[in-house]
């Protein structure tokens, strides 16, 4: 890697106009890379947090008491007559 850099700089040693803004361009690229890395880290943190919230919410739903059947089931629509019965979804 060092040999490659030395070769590239040596090729432009006689042409100072091309080397004039080299340091500024290098630091600009370094800061761009750092910003990309930070964005990736934030993205991973957001995904991990949303996964944790989803798992916690699902866990709380499992602990919630199930509703008991009502005594007023006589007045409910029959599940066999539901338009969703053909799809296998209980009505």
ABEGO torsion letter per residue (X at the ends): XAAAAAAAAAAAAABAAAAAAAAAAAAAAAAAAAAAAAAAAAAAAAAAAAAAAAAAAAAAAAABBBBBBBAAAAABBBAAABAAAAAGBBX
